[in-house]
Amino acid sequence: MKKIAITLFAAFLAINLSAQDNLLTKGEKVLNFGIGLGSTLYSGSYYSTTVPPLSVSFEMGVKDDVLDVGSIGVGGYLGYTAAKWEYNYFGTDWGYKYTSMIVGARGTFHYPLVDKLDTYTGIMLGVNIVTDKSYGDIDPNYDYSASSTGAIFAWYAGGRYYFSDNFAAMAEVGYGIAWLTLGVALKF
């Protein structure tokens, strides 16, 4: 009986999945605005977030009919966050204020699983620009800078649920500026 139930569920799911329409087609453009939960950049002891991870991404559909109803999109990404690392040294507070900006290019594979839900996964290749500013008084001869620029590679998966033809709620998980990004998407 258990095998029959699983077989029927799989058949229902296969029929239901094949009936979905792709929500990002060639030539369509989507703009995402997000706020992140759980920074991938600043965590651990003595860190506190001063600006939550914010992101804007743009995507354009470039290829339709991938794996029957899937599509491929490409676009850009801009993310920003700021944090403070603070330590008390013999009664004196000192530390660093960090800002990070990620600029990258993204490639995304879309495959519709549920009506009105644009599900996707992709990769990003970009640059993480980190600046810092020290504060407090620990030692006048102490001169250290954590400002840097480096390559960043990120994987992500997400979904956009469309309330209308052009407006959607958006959620992404992965490794970018945040572990989880929630926001809105506008299609044009």
DRENMIPA-278040 format. One line per field, with one value per residue: residue number from 0; residue in one letter; y, z, x of N, C-alpha, C, CB in turn. Coordinates in Angstrom, 3 decimals. Glycine has a CB too. Layout:
BEGIN
resi: NUM|...
resn: A|...
ny: Y|...
nz: Z|...
nx: X|...
cay: Y|...
caz: Z|...
cax: X|...
cy: Y|...
cz: Z|...
cx: X|...
cby: Y|...
cbz: Z|...
cbx: X|...
//
This chain:
BEGIN
resi: 0|1|2|3|4|5|6|7|8|9|10|11|12|13|14|15|16|17|18|19|20|21|22|23|24|25|26|27|28|29|30|31|32|33|34|35|36|37|38|39|40|41|42|43|44|45|46|47|48|49|50|51|52|53|54|55|56|57|58|59|60|61|62|63|64|65|66|67|68|69|70|71|72|73|74|75|76|77|78|79|80|81|82|83|84|85|86|87|88|89|90|91|92|93|94|95|96|97|98|99|100|101|102|103|104|105|106|107|108|109|110|111|112|113|114|115|116|117|118|119|120|121|122|123|124|125|126|127|128|129|130|131|132|133|134|135|136|137|138|139|140|141|142|143|144|145|146|147|148|149|150|151|152|153|154|155|156|157|158|159|160|161|162|163|164|165|166|167|168|169|170|171|172|173|174|175|176|177|178|179|180|181|182|183|184|185|186|187
resn: M|K|K|I|A|I|T|L|F|A|A|F|L|A|I|N|L|S|A|Q|D|N|L|L|T|K|G|E|K|V|L|N|F|G|I|G|L|G|S|T|L|Y|S|G|S|Y|Y|S|T|T|V|P|P|L|S|V|S|F|E|M|G|V|K|D|D|V|L|D|V|G|S|I|G|V|G|G|Y|L|G|Y|T|A|A|K|W|E|Y|N|Y|F|G|T|D|W|G|Y|K|Y|T|S|M|I|V|G|A|R|G|T|F|H|Y|P|L|V|D|K|L|D|T|Y|T|G|I|M|L|G|V|N|I|V|T|D|K|S|Y|G|D|I|D|P|N|Y|D|Y|S|A|S|S|T|G|A|I|F|A|W|Y|A|G|G|R|Y|Y|F|S|D|N|F|A|A|M|A|E|V|G|Y|G|I|A|W|L|T|L|G|V|A|L|K|F
ny: -1.198|1.202|1.592|1.949|4.341|6.126|5.927|6.919|9.541|10.509|10.339|12.185|14.500|14.686|15.121|17.518|19.196|19.373|20.992|23.628|27.042|28.795|31.477|33.366|34.488|34.620|37.779|39.092|41.173|41.426|43.033|42.817|43.632|43.397|42.445|41.208|38.378|37.245|37.604|36.608|37.497|38.855|37.531|35.978|36.333|39.520|40.999|43.231|44.068|46.940|47.991|46.247|43.446|44.526|44.294|44.545|43.241|42.500|40.922|39.275|37.383|34.989|32.589|30.238|27.261|25.277|22.136|21.374|23.173|25.056|27.952|30.280|32.894|35.970|38.407|41.241|42.064|43.810|44.289|45.365|45.883|46.636|46.489|46.290|45.694|45.241|45.756|45.567|46.852|46.774|48.614|50.436|51.059|49.819|49.242|48.220|49.595|48.166|48.070|46.436|45.872|44.108|43.389|41.883|39.368|37.369|34.130|32.301|29.482|28.745|26.959|26.046|25.017|25.279|26.854|30.328|30.623|31.363|29.459|29.061|28.568|29.382|30.787|33.128|35.344|37.566|40.634|41.464|44.290|45.602|47.938|49.616|51.237|52.259|52.753|54.244|53.975|52.199|51.738|54.024|53.381|51.254|50.153|49.081|47.744|46.504|46.772|45.656|43.977|41.401|38.388|36.842|33.996|32.682|30.597|30.236|29.803|30.275|31.836|33.448|34.646|35.447|37.959|39.516|40.159|41.613|42.006|40.619|38.645|37.899|35.438|34.285|31.853|31.116|31.701|34.721|38.027|37.601|34.904|34.395|36.075|38.330|39.914|42.069|41.793|43.199|42.922|43.713
nz: 0.000|0.764|-1.248|-3.454|-2.790|-2.792|-5.483|-6.779|-5.755|-6.840|-9.578|-9.709|-8.978|-11.109|-13.283|-12.464|-12.305|-14.974|-16.055|-15.443|-16.172|-17.398|-15.599|-16.152|-19.093|-22.256|-22.813|-20.876|-17.957|-14.582|-11.457|-8.326|-4.887|-1.784|1.723|4.033|6.236|8.704|8.269|6.027|6.139|8.507|11.483|14.690|17.751|19.328|17.147|15.788|13.978|12.037|9.784|8.152|5.844|2.596|-0.657|-4.246|-7.236|-10.717|-13.449|-16.597|-18.865|-21.014|-22.425|-23.421|-22.919|-21.735|-20.636|-21.173|-19.851|-18.551|-17.983|-18.681|-17.075|-16.919|-15.125|-12.944|-9.666|-6.592|-3.400|0.035|3.283|6.748|9.640|13.070|14.934|18.174|21.100|24.510|26.054|28.748|30.029|28.002|25.139|21.909|18.376|15.124|12.352|9.800|6.308|3.645|0.215|-2.322|-5.663|-8.473|-11.099|-12.183|-12.956|-13.746|-13.373|-14.119|-13.105|-13.257|-10.569|-9.092|-9.624|-10.281|-8.854|-9.221|-9.341|-8.743|-9.238|-8.909|-9.752|-8.636|-9.528|-8.347|-6.862|-3.667|-1.841|0.782|3.360|6.127|9.340|12.059|15.578|18.842|21.412|21.528|21.086|20.055|18.156|16.844|13.824|11.657|8.943|7.629|5.212|2.008|-1.181|-2.885|-4.770|-5.036|-4.816|-5.214|-4.415|-4.888|-4.160|-4.911|-4.838|-6.397|-5.687|-7.518|-7.171|-8.916|-12.477|-12.575|-10.021|-7.215|-4.259|-2.834|-2.058|-1.102|-0.537|0.388|-0.319|-0.182|0.296|2.466|4.435|4.166|2.157|1.948|0.153|-2.433|-5.869|-9.101|-12.248|-15.616
nx: 0.818|1.953|3.867|2.214|0.920|3.107|3.880|1.566|1.581|4.007|3.368|1.238|2.628|4.458|2.727|1.563|3.828|4.638|2.733|3.222|4.011|6.854|8.257|10.157|11.076|12.813|14.213|12.666|12.885|14.016|14.017|15.419|15.005|16.489|16.764|19.024|19.343|21.403|24.564|27.105|29.620|30.492|30.760|30.765|32.672|32.627|31.659|29.239|26.351|25.970|24.774|22.319|22.632|22.127|20.729|20.677|19.619|19.771|18.230|18.083|16.216|17.670|17.613|15.244|13.195|14.854|15.637|12.963|10.829|12.343|14.517|17.202|18.888|20.753|22.679|23.338|24.710|24.563|25.660|25.580|26.908|27.531|29.600|30.682|33.575|34.385|36.316|37.221|39.944|41.810|40.022|39.616|37.778|38.146|38.432|37.209|35.466|33.772|33.039|31.419|31.200|29.740|30.135|28.920|28.537|25.836|24.580|21.702|19.548|16.283|13.416|10.131|8.139|5.808|2.664|2.736|5.085|8.349|11.016|14.496|18.063|21.528|24.786|27.278|29.840|32.149|33.380|34.559|34.653|36.264|36.353|37.889|37.874|39.621|39.029|39.181|41.759|44.433|47.193|49.498|51.406|50.380|49.439|47.274|45.491|42.495|41.384|40.538|40.409|38.842|38.225|35.007|32.979|29.808|27.036|23.533|20.019|16.615|13.345|10.571|7.502|4.753|2.439|1.098|1.322|3.680|4.778|6.402|7.058|10.195|12.680|15.875|18.406|21.755|25.236|26.351|26.020|24.469|23.057|20.331|18.065|15.442|12.805|11.479|10.411|10.464|9.089|9.736
cay: 0.000|2.341|1.765|2.486|5.743|6.870|5.946|7.859|10.894|10.850|10.562|13.450|15.554|14.788|15.756|18.887|19.951|19.609|21.951|24.965|27.922|29.466|32.858|34.254|34.090|35.391|39.189|39.695|41.704|41.439|43.776|42.360|44.445|42.488|42.688|39.920|37.894|36.402|37.975|35.605|38.150|39.268|36.756|35.574|37.166|40.951|41.667|43.649|44.622|48.326|48.087|44.870|43.193|45.031|43.892|44.831|42.439|42.642|39.708|39.257|36.059|34.912|31.317|29.515|25.832|24.473|21.000|21.463|24.425|25.903|29.075|30.780|34.342|36.539|39.751|41.811|42.040|44.780|44.065|46.248|45.684|47.247|45.865|46.844|44.761|46.077|45.031|46.388|46.550|47.455|49.724|51.293|50.427|50.052|48.280|48.592|49.674|47.581|48.084|45.523|46.009|43.033|43.669|40.622|38.911|36.142|33.284|31.629|28.503|28.787|25.814|26.226|23.861|25.593|27.976|31.657|30.615|31.267|28.849|29.156|28.401|29.971|31.111|34.504|35.608|38.999|41.251|41.966|45.446|45.801|49.084|49.635|52.438|51.919|53.772|53.948|54.247|51.045|51.966|54.961|52.757|50.151|50.590|47.887|47.992|45.298|47.091|44.727|43.640|40.021|37.696|36.086|33.039|32.383|29.798|30.645|29.230|31.179|31.808|34.684|34.347|36.589|38.359|40.026|39.878|42.375|42.196|39.347|38.538|37.167|34.873|33.552|31.312|30.842|32.343|35.994|39.032|37.079|33.513|34.449|37.401|38.485|41.190|42.165|41.757|43.886|42.429|44.675
caz: 0.000|0.853|-2.571|-4.339|-2.426|-3.268|-6.943|-7.150|-5.431|-7.844|-10.848|-9.573|-8.981|-12.467|-14.115|-11.999|-12.652|-16.408|-16.453|-15.028|-17.165|-16.951|-15.231|-16.700|-20.472|-22.974|-23.001|-19.681|-16.999|-13.201|-10.506|-6.950|-3.764|-0.640|2.999|4.444|7.613|8.918|7.386|5.766|6.213|9.842|12.532|15.708|18.944|19.273|15.998|15.827|12.689|12.086|8.637|7.720|4.440|1.612|-2.004|-5.446|-8.354|-11.974|-14.249|-17.882|-19.466|-22.263|-23.125|-23.031|-23.252|-21.220|-19.951|-21.488|-19.472|-17.803|-18.690|-18.142|-16.965|-16.499|-14.605|-12.025|-8.233|-5.740|-2.006|0.973|4.708|7.621|10.964|13.991|15.810|19.327|22.172|25.652|26.393|29.996|30.273|26.824|23.988|20.611|17.380|13.712|11.645|8.473|5.303|2.528|-0.968|-3.288|-7.024|-9.173|-12.219|-11.803|-13.950|-13.033|-14.051|-13.604|-13.437|-12.525|-9.818|-8.588|-10.323|-9.771|-8.113|-10.070|-8.558|-9.479|-8.575|-9.745|-9.204|-8.801|-9.459|-8.159|-6.094|-2.352|-1.505|2.227|3.917|7.579|10.046|13.467|16.553|20.178|21.626|22.124|21.026|18.945|17.147|16.229|12.528|10.967|8.091|7.090|3.909|0.988|-2.288|-3.275|-5.557|-4.271|-5.573|-4.387|-4.914|-4.273|-4.652|-4.468|-5.451|-6.437|-5.796|-8.197|-6.788|-10.170|-13.568|-12.449|-8.636|-6.513|-3.040|-3.204|-0.993|-1.583|0.425|-0.258|0.201|-0.855|1.353|3.610|4.313|3.724|1.686|1.704|-0.490|-3.484|-7.237|-10.101|-13.606|-16.677
cax: 0.000|2.852|4.467|1.177|0.733|4.274|3.803|0.504|2.051|5.015|2.669|0.517|3.625|4.989|1.698|1.415|5.018|4.717|1.711|3.600|4.625|8.063|7.955|11.183|11.309|13.821|13.899|12.074|13.849|13.529|14.834|15.181|15.473|16.445|17.427|19.545|19.340|22.573|25.665|28.137|30.916|30.894|30.127|31.715|32.800|32.939|31.062|27.843|25.946|25.507|23.861|22.031|22.967|21.169|21.142|19.893|20.103|19.051|18.340|17.384|16.108|18.432|17.386|14.031|13.050|15.955|14.997|11.539|10.168|13.266|15.129|18.460|18.973|22.029|22.501|24.306|24.400|25.230|25.318|26.276|26.679|28.536|29.670|31.667|34.276|34.714|36.990|37.598|41.331|42.168|39.107|39.504|37.128|38.754|37.993|37.154|34.195|33.973|31.976|31.666|30.360|29.961|29.678|29.128|27.715|25.140|23.926|20.624|18.705|14.906|12.572|8.879|7.644|4.472|2.053|3.050|6.347|9.535|12.091|15.748|19.352|22.560|26.097|27.721|31.264|32.243|34.448|34.177|35.474|36.168|37.069|37.813|38.306|39.831|38.653|39.682|43.169|45.101|48.635|49.722|52.267|49.642|48.932|46.792|44.336|41.862|40.809|41.015|39.521|39.088|37.198|34.010|32.178|28.642|25.926|22.270|18.764|15.566|12.033|9.789|6.071|4.137|1.086|0.547|2.256|4.918|5.213|6.590|7.860|11.396|13.516|17.042|19.363|23.025|26.424|26.606|26.130|23.710|22.601|18.938|17.660|14.009|12.550|10.479|10.924|9.652|9.350|9.374
cy: 1.263|2.633|2.363|3.967|6.598|6.988|6.929|9.305|11.364|11.130|11.889|14.621|15.761|15.465|17.223|19.739|20.279|20.662|23.392|25.742|28.570|30.934|33.843|33.750|35.035|36.823|39.856|40.106|41.759|42.187|43.341|43.376|43.575|43.010|41.322|39.644|36.968|36.698|36.834|36.183|38.431|38.486|36.360|36.562|38.601|41.679|42.073|44.322|46.056|48.642|46.659|44.680|43.631|44.629|44.339|43.937|42.623|41.368|39.860|37.827|36.026|33.631|30.641|28.034|24.998|23.385|21.119|22.817|25.367|27.053|29.478|32.300|34.759|37.951|40.156|41.839|43.124|44.556|44.950|45.852|46.379|46.588|46.545|45.710|45.599|45.223|46.014|45.937|47.396|48.724|50.673|50.501|50.797|49.005|48.849|48.678|49.225|47.865|47.135|45.815|44.884|43.454|42.396|40.407|37.569|35.441|32.393|30.653|28.489|27.527|25.919|24.928|24.042|26.809|29.279|31.739|30.365|30.738|28.813|28.837|28.976|30.181|32.575|34.538|37.116|39.416|41.755|43.069|45.764|47.035|49.048|50.976|52.046|53.072|53.318|54.200|53.053|51.255|52.895|54.382|51.606|50.662|49.361|48.270|46.662|45.586|46.168|44.600|42.219|39.440|36.941|35.214|32.661|31.507|30.294|29.873|30.122|30.961|33.180|34.287|35.593|36.787|38.957|39.711|40.517|42.504|40.861|39.558|37.614|36.651|34.097|33.051|31.043|31.611|33.560|37.021|38.564|35.625|33.446|35.879|37.362|39.840|41.131|42.155|42.454|43.395|43.495|44.218
cz: 0.000|-0.515|-3.557|-4.068|-2.936|-4.782|-7.419|-6.885|-6.467|-9.196|-10.822|-9.662|-10.390|-13.401|-13.754|-12.396|-14.132|-16.877|-16.128|-16.172|-16.569|-16.692|-15.611|-18.102|-21.121|-23.200|-21.797|-18.706|-15.615|-12.339|-9.099|-5.959|-2.525|0.591|3.559|5.926|7.760|7.935|7.239|5.980|7.637|10.880|13.537|16.848|18.588|18.055|16.302|14.487|12.883|10.921|8.187|6.251|3.507|0.229|-3.053|-6.528|-9.558|-12.778|-15.535|-18.416|-20.803|-23.052|-22.549|-23.383|-22.889|-20.360|-20.017|-21.128|-18.692|-18.639|-17.987|-18.161|-16.539|-15.987|-13.653|-10.608|-7.537|-4.320|-1.106|2.403|5.484|8.987|11.785|14.809|16.961|20.446|23.280|26.119|27.592|30.213|29.111|25.700|22.723|19.646|15.984|13.252|10.216|7.580|4.186|1.414|-1.923|-4.614|-7.819|-10.357|-11.829|-13.036|-13.232|-13.936|-13.355|-14.036|-12.614|-11.853|-9.372|-9.357|-9.568|-8.980|-9.080|-9.207|-9.399|-8.588|-9.492|-9.023|-9.487|-8.706|-9.367|-7.359|-4.784|-1.990|-0.030|2.613|5.429|8.112|11.505|14.349|17.921|20.248|22.314|22.179|19.843|17.840|16.410|14.954|11.717|10.136|7.558|5.759|2.860|-0.119|-2.710|-4.060|-4.624|-5.236|-4.679|-5.145|-4.211|-4.905|-4.128|-5.184|-5.399|-6.637|-6.333|-7.746|-7.985|-11.258|-13.347|-11.030|-7.904|-5.184|-3.370|-1.963|-1.643|-0.403|-0.331|0.385|-0.654|0.231|2.615|3.356|3.764|3.346|1.386|1.059|-1.496|-4.839|-8.159|-11.483|-14.602|-18.012
cx: 0.863|3.475|3.462|0.964|1.893|4.247|2.739|0.919|3.069|4.362|1.914|1.486|4.182|3.995|1.568|2.617|5.070|3.717|2.098|4.237|5.863|7.760|9.052|11.508|12.321|13.345|13.254|13.165|13.210|14.536|14.440|15.749|15.366|17.155|17.803|19.411|20.538|23.685|26.661|29.524|31.384|30.105|31.196|31.761|33.175|32.372|29.623|27.529|25.480|24.575|23.582|22.398|21.827|21.656|20.147|20.478|19.184|19.272|17.539|17.386|16.829|18.177|16.157|14.153|14.280|15.329|13.478|10.936|11.076|13.789|16.424|18.414|20.370|21.778|23.596|23.785|25.206|24.739|26.155|25.916|27.788|28.453|30.753|32.258|34.812|35.282|37.350|38.979|41.744|41.342|38.939|38.844|37.881|38.245|38.012|35.707|34.474|32.769|32.390|30.681|30.747|29.343|29.951|28.212|27.112|24.576|22.928|19.879|17.349|14.170|11.288|8.418|6.198|3.961|2.332|4.353|7.499|10.678|13.362|16.944|20.411|23.872|26.417|29.236|31.422|33.459|33.867|35.165|35.236|36.974|36.904|38.282|38.448|39.379|39.140|41.175|43.813|46.607|48.885|50.599|51.580|49.003|48.557|45.577|43.810|41.167|41.406|39.985|39.865|37.931|36.253|33.222|31.014|27.654|24.666|21.116|17.658|14.258|11.394|8.336|5.375|2.694|0.351|1.578|3.626|5.467|5.280|7.302|9.018|12.108|14.657|17.851|20.652|24.148|26.725|26.850|25.415|23.330|21.184|18.621|16.166|13.776|11.436|11.171|9.922|10.059|8.911|9.908
cby: -0.003|2.082|0.421|1.717|5.887|6.191|4.541|7.538|10.933|9.714|9.402|13.495|15.224|13.405|15.044|18.912|19.187|18.318|21.612|24.898|29.003|29.314|32.942|34.296|34.078|34.723|39.340|38.718|43.112|39.986|45.321|40.959|45.786|41.184|43.501|39.819|37.159|34.954|39.221|35.060|39.425|40.783|35.505|35.412|36.575|41.131|40.757|44.621|43.766|49.282|48.966|44.529|41.698|46.586|42.389|46.380|40.946|43.911|38.481|40.240|35.661|35.024|30.381|30.127|25.680|25.344|20.922|20.372|24.125|25.084|30.279|30.242|34.871|36.541|39.864|43.198|40.642|46.249|42.599|47.740|44.170|48.792|44.340|47.924|43.975|46.846|44.298|46.280|46.809|47.803|50.485|51.829|50.852|50.024|47.794|47.582|51.135|46.060|49.540|44.046|47.429|41.676|44.944|39.506|38.797|36.449|32.435|32.653|27.077|30.058|24.454|26.737|23.611|25.862|27.754|32.126|29.538|32.661|27.415|30.547|26.898|31.266|30.184|35.438|35.013|39.497|42.406|40.817|46.685|44.548|50.438|48.500|53.640|51.583|54.020|52.502|55.533|49.775|50.608|56.230|52.252|49.568|51.460|46.747|48.951|44.731|48.577|43.348|44.657|39.176|36.720|37.040|31.770|33.679|28.255|32.174|27.723|32.586|30.783|35.658|33.907|36.398|39.371|41.589|40.364|43.722|43.157|38.364|38.001|38.054|33.945|34.434|30.006|31.171|31.367|36.418|40.378|37.935|32.805|33.932|37.836|38.346|41.678|43.438|40.285|45.434|41.073|46.079
cbz: 1.204|1.904|-3.100|-4.161|-0.904|-2.813|-7.482|-6.382|-4.013|-7.978|-11.140|-8.240|-7.998|-13.002|-13.952|-10.487|-12.253|-17.155|-15.779|-13.848|-17.648|-17.990|-13.761|-15.783|-21.268|-24.313|-24.167|-19.003|-17.432|-12.663|-10.691|-6.713|-3.610|-1.019|4.002|4.059|7.975|8.823|7.911|4.344|5.451|10.031|11.955|15.113|19.888|19.294|14.764|17.044|12.040|12.076|7.452|7.943|4.231|1.720|-2.075|-5.854|-7.961|-12.770|-13.451|-18.906|-19.642|-21.964|-23.012|-23.719|-24.732|-20.400|-18.476|-20.769|-18.652|-17.286|-18.767|-18.955|-15.975|-17.671|-13.924|-12.458|-7.611|-6.214|-1.633|0.708|5.063|7.734|10.849|14.914|15.051|19.816|21.645|26.809|25.180|29.996|31.437|26.380|23.881|20.698|17.705|12.848|11.697|8.580|4.752|2.977|-1.643|-2.787|-7.663|-8.231|-13.549|-10.803|-14.750|-12.462|-14.045|-14.106|-13.163|-13.470|-8.606|-7.033|-10.483|-8.915|-6.991|-10.716|-8.088|-10.080|-8.239|-10.287|-9.799|-7.740|-10.698|-7.493|-6.890|-1.266|-2.425|3.001|3.322|8.181|9.856|13.739|16.557|20.568|22.459|21.337|20.884|19.466|17.800|17.198|11.770|11.978|6.925|8.098|3.538|1.599|-3.493|-2.058|-6.581|-3.473|-6.013|-3.930|-4.669|-4.424|-4.194|-4.652|-4.768|-7.580|-4.407|-9.714|-5.623|-10.090|-14.878|-12.995|-7.898|-7.385|-1.809|-4.028|-0.035|-2.500|1.124|-1.721|0.229|-1.798|0.881|3.869|5.672|4.829|0.418|3.024|-1.149|-3.316|-7.703|-9.991|-13.874|-16.355
cbx: -0.931|3.948|4.989|-0.146|0.597|5.576|3.503|-0.781|2.673|6.046|1.694|-0.257|4.754|5.347|0.340|1.229|6.252|4.488|0.405|4.550|3.623|9.194|7.707|12.475|9.983|14.153|13.008|11.092|14.345|13.303|14.662|15.816|14.641|17.036|16.506|20.960|17.990|22.190|26.371|28.010|30.869|30.691|29.402|33.085|33.841|34.416|31.111|27.562|24.827|26.698|24.472|20.538|23.277|20.999|21.319|19.938|20.194|19.523|17.855|18.051|14.637|19.899|18.625|12.791|12.767|16.995|15.460|10.788|8.940|14.422|14.150|19.683|17.934|23.064|21.185|24.681|24.701|24.960|25.507|25.913|26.616|28.330|29.948|31.033|35.439|33.475|38.261|36.542|42.274|43.656|39.565|40.903|35.639|40.299|36.620|37.934|33.574|34.213|31.714|31.557|30.524|29.352|30.411|28.959|28.554|24.013|24.964|19.655|19.362|14.154|13.315|7.793|8.524|4.487|0.531|1.935|6.328|9.901|11.700|15.901|19.644|22.087|27.190|27.074|32.035|31.018|35.124|34.165|35.136|36.671|36.543|38.646|37.292|41.316|37.105|39.368|43.364|44.776|49.444|50.351|53.536|48.564|49.982|46.441|44.701|40.853|41.055|41.320|39.665|39.355|37.847|33.056|33.018|27.961|26.159|22.050|18.569|15.998|11.145|10.284|5.462|4.188|1.127|0.229|1.675|4.705|4.265|7.383|7.013|12.333|12.677|17.912|18.820|22.953|27.626|25.411|25.551|22.437|22.669|17.961|18.480|13.187|13.777|9.618|11.182|9.810|8.606|9.912
//
